[in-house]
């Protein structure tokens, strides 16, 4: 077992545009751990989904589901789950997005497929849940300039953000750190990121909130 002074398996989660992949990459580089990323760009149905969600939602979700199953199986075979690592997704996010995007009939089919797959990822040692207001999410999505994301609208982002709020309100499978990213810079600045890093290293179990203003004099 690798000896580290931080949780060994950290997942960064949150709605589209909140900055979870950027933070996961930065944490992995700083903590010198393996990095596991969801591969949205590899989903050939995603551009179609943002243009025509009513016809492309089901294949988009099934592609993500099968992709996640392959990732978990690959990790199980390589014993990566026993190593220190950072990921930018929870396996449960597939069901969350399915519930937001699919019709009742499509969701029933999705669940039939889901229940026949082996999706037994271990619980993280820490989940960092990033939040931001919907207008901030929309602004960040537009700023990062991915062509197929330009059609994402405020209504869709609100449904996704609300689904995350509901999901994490009930989440109790791992220690949870909730971070409102509206007024802090975890992507490129050093001050807020270092405060978060120190906070993670001393974090007690349970559900916590990260507020840099109240922490900056404690480290």
N, C-alpha and C positions, 0 to 999 in steps of 0.2 A: 504494500500500500504506500502510495506517495505521501510524504509528509508535507502539508501545506498549512499556511496560516490564514486560510480563507475557505469557505465552503467548496467542496470538491466538484459538485455538479450544480452549476448556476444556469438558470434559464431566464432570459430577458424576453418579456412579452408585452403586448400592447397593440392598439389598433394601427391601421395603415398610416404611415407618415409620422409616427411618434418618435422614431429614431432607434428602434430596438436592434436592428442589424448593426448600425454604426456603434452603438454602445457595446454590443456583444463582441465585435471585432476589437474594439479598444481594450476591453477587459481581458480578452484572450491574449492580446499582444503584451499587455502590462504584466499579467499574472503568468505569462509563458505557459499557457495550457492549450490543449487541443480545442478546435473550434468546429462546431456543427451548425450549419446554416440551412434554413429552408431554401429551396431552389426555385423561387417563383418564376424566374426568367426562363426556366426549362419547361414550363407548362405551356404547350402550344395553344391551349384553349383560352388562356387568360386575356390576350388582347381582344378576342371575340366576345368574351364575357363582359368586358367593360363597355363594348359597343352595343351588344345585344344580350343583356343578361337573361332575358326570358327564354332564349333558345340555347344558351351556352353554359348555364349555371351547373347543370348536372355533370357533363363531361369535365368541366373545370374542377369540380369538387372530387370526382372519382380519380382524376389524374393526381391531384394532391394526396389523396388517400393512399393510392398505390405507391406513390413516391415515398411517402412517409413509412409505409410498411417495408419497403426495400431498404431505406436508411436504417431502420431499427434492426432488421435482420443482419445487415452488414456490420453494424456496431456490435451486435451480440456475438457474431463470429470472430471478431477481432478483439473482443474483451475491452473495447474502448470504454464501456460503462464503468470499468474499474479504475479508470484514469481520471485525473483532474481535467475538467472540460467546461466549456461555455457553449450554450446553444441559444438560438434566437426564436425558438418555438417550443410550445408544449404540444404533445400529441392531441390533447383535447381540443386544440384550436380548429381541427378539421370539422368536428361536430358543431362547434360554435358557428363557423362560417356556413356550414350546410343549413343550419336552422335559420340563418338570416336570408339565404339566397334561394333556397329550393321551395317548390310547391309541396303541398302535403303528399301528393302521390310520388313525387321525386324523392322526398325525404324518406318515405317508407322503403323505397328501393335502395336508397343510400344506406339506410340502417341494416338492411339485409346483407349488403356487401360488407359493411363495416364489421358486423358480428361474425363473419366467416374469416376475417383476417386475424392474424396474431399481432396485436399491437400492445405488447407488454413492456413498455419502457419503465425503468425505475423512477420513483419519485425524486425530484430534485432535492438537493440540500438547501437551496434557496431559489425562490422565484422573485424576480424584480419586475414589477408591473408598472410600466410607464403610461402616464396619462397626459392628455392635453385637451383643451377645448377644440370643438370641431372646426372652428375657423382657423385655428392654428394648424391643425392636421391638414386641412385643405391647402393652406399656404405652403406648407412644407412639401406636400405632394407635388404641387405645381413647381416649386423651386428646384426639385431634384430632376425634373425634366425628362422623365421616362415617357416616351411617346404614347404608349397604350394606356398610361394612367391619366392622361390629360382629360379624358371623358369622365373621370370619377367626380361625382357631384356631392354636394353637402348632405343631401338626404341619405345617400348610401353610407357615407362616413358616419353620420349620426346613428344609423341603425347598427353599424359595426361597433362603434364606441359604446353604445348602450348595451350591446350584447356582452362586451368585455366587462362593463361595470357589474352587470347581473351575474356573470360567471364568477368573477373574483369576490363578489359579496358572499358567495357560498363556498368558495374554495378553501379547503382545509387539508390538502394532501401534502403540503410542504410549508415551511416558513415563508412568509410573504412580506416583501418590502414594496410599499406603494410610493411612487415618485411622480409628482406633478412636474412635468418638464416645461411648462409654459414660460417660466421666467428664469430657467437655469440652462447652462450650456454644458451638456455632457458629450457633445460631439467633437469639439475642438479646444475649448478652454481647459485650463489645468486646475483652476481653483475648485470649481464645483465637482469635477471628476475626482480629484484627490480626496475631497471630503467624503464623497460617496464610497471610494475605495477604503478609506479608513473606517467608515461606518460599517461596511460589510465585514471587515476583519474583526470587529468587536460586537457584531450584532447578536443579541440574545434571541432565543426561539420565539415563535409567535408571529403576530401580524404587527408590522411597524410602518411608520411613515417617515420619509426622508425630507427634512426641511433644512437646507444649508444655512439659512439665517440663524437658526437656533443652535447649530452645531459648530459654526466656524471658530468659536472661541474655546472649544473643548478638546481640540486635537493639537 
